[in-house]
Amino acid sequence: RMAQQLIKEACQVARHSGEKNLVRKTEIAQCVFLLWGGRIAEAIRKWDMTVGHLDDLSFLDEDDLHYYAALGWAYGTCGYTARGIGLCEAALEKARRIKNDELRCYINMMAGMVLFEARRFDEGAAYFERILTYPEDAPGGFPLRQAHHAMALIAYRAGRLPEAFEHLKKGFDYSQRFGWFHHRAPW
């Protein structure tokens, strides 16, 4: 509750400042707070009401692109696959321009999750495969875990059980290494 109140106050201060970029960033922060608090539908409603119509991402810095991609995943979770992929692709394009491999991997992960949520596994696999093409230290543990779990599902669906098991094992290795036991994606 206290964090929610502080974010609301930050949004009010930003609005009173008249600085458009500050308003956008605080609104994004509020959307992400709602998202990770499990209020996914509320997060995308808030996004649509405040900054969702923007095509210009120039005001976003690298940290904001993580949030933008996470909101793309939220749209996908609520069944708005095209909108979710659109947000992820916009963020991915900016991440390519700034040449941030870790960020590109994170956004690819979110885009893949959007498509997996829609059960468009073959399309989603392409995003996860991209993550696995980077050197192991570039993507970070979270995208690697998700990529290996996703590729385990792809291999399983194709009947390639030894490959599925290897991917699953690698994904669980990342889970153990980083202490992540919760998996948001039901697939």
N, C-alpha and C positions, 0 to 999 in steps of 0.2 A: 504493500500500500504506500509506504513512504517513498519508494523509488518512483512509483507511478505519479505521485503528487509532485515530486521534484521535476520529473520530465514535463508534466503539464505546465509547471511554473516556468521552466526553461522555454517552452514554446510561446508562452505569453510574453516573456521578456524579448524573445526574438521578434515576435510580431510588432511589438512596440518600438523596436529599434529601426524598423523599416528596411533592414538589410535582407534582400531577397534570398541570397545564398544561405544566410544563417537560419532564416525561416525554413527553408527546404531541408537543411541538415537536421534541425531539431524535429521536424515532422517525420523525417526518415527514422530518427532515433526512437520516436514514439511508436511508429509502426513496427519496428524491430522488437521493441519491448513487448508489445502485444503479441507478436508472432512467437517469440520464445517463451512467452507465458502461456502458450497454448490457445490463445484467442486468435486463431488464424483467420477466420472469416472477418472478424472485427478489424484485424490488421489490414486486410486488403480493402475493406470498405473505407477505412481511414486514408489509405494510400490513394484510392480513386478520388476521394473528396479533396485531397490536398495537393499532391504532386504527381499523381498517376498519369496526367495528361502530357507530361513533359517529354519531349523527344531529345532535348538538349541535355547531355550529361556532363558538360564542361565544368559545372560547379562541383562535381563529385571528385573526391580524392580517392586514393587507393583503398583506404579503410571503408569508405562509403560503398565501393563497388562490391565488397563482401555482402553488405546489407541489401544492396540492389538485387544481387543474385539470390539471396535468401528469400526476398519477397517474391522473386520469380518462382521459387519452389513453392511458396505459399499459394500462389495462384494455381499452380499445378495440382496441389493437394486439394484445392476446392473445385477442381474440374475445369479450370480455365487454362488448358494446356497451351494454346496458341499465345495467350498473353504471357504466361510464365516463360515460355521459350523466347518470346520477344524481349522480355526484360533481361534474361540471361545472355542472349546473343548481343544485345546492346552493351552490356557490361563486358562481355568477352572481347568485343571489338576495341573498347577503350583499354582493356588490359593488354591486348596485343600491341597497341600503339605505345604504351609505356613500358613494354617488354618486361613484365613481371610474371615469371613462370609459376611461382607459387599461387598467385592470384588466378592465373589462367586455369590452373588445375582445380582450384576450389570452384570456380565458375563452371567449368566442364562437369564437375561432380554434381552441382546443383541442376544443371540442364539435363544431365542423364537421369537424375532422380525425378524431374518433372515428367519425362517421357516414360519412365518405369511406372510412375503413379498412374499414368494413362494406359498402362499395359502395352506400350509401344516399345517393346524390349529391343528389337533389332536397331531401331533408330537411336535409342538411348545408349546402346552398347558402344556406338561410335564415340560418344563423349567420354565414356569410361576408358575405352581403348587409348584415347589421346593421353590420358593421365599416365598410363603405363608406359608411354614412350619416353617420358622424361627420366633423367637420372633420379635415383631413389631419393636423394636429399631435396630435390626441387618441389615435389608436390606437398610434402608434409604427411604425417601419419593418417590424418582423418580422410583426406581424399583417397589415399592409397587403400585404406581399409574398405571404404565404400566401393572403390573400383574393383577390388578383388572379390568382394561379396557379389557385386553385380555380375562380374564375369563368371563367377561360379554358377549363378542362376542361368546365364546364357549357355554355358557348357552343359549343364544338367538338362536344360530343355532340348538340347541337340543330342542328348544321349552320350555325351563324352564325360563319363563319370570320373575317370582318373583325373582329367583336367579340372573338373568341377571341384573335386576334393582338394587338389593342390591350391586352387584359388581360395577356397574356403579356409584352408589351413593358414595361408598367408594373411588373409583378412583377420582371422582370430589372433594371429601373432601380433598384429598391430593393435588389436583390442587389448591384449594382455600387456604389451609393452607400455601403452599409454594409460592403462586403467579405464578404458571405455567399455562398459558392459551393456549399456543401453544402445539400442539400434532403432532409430526413428522410422526407418523404412520397413514396412511389413512384408515386402516382397522378398 
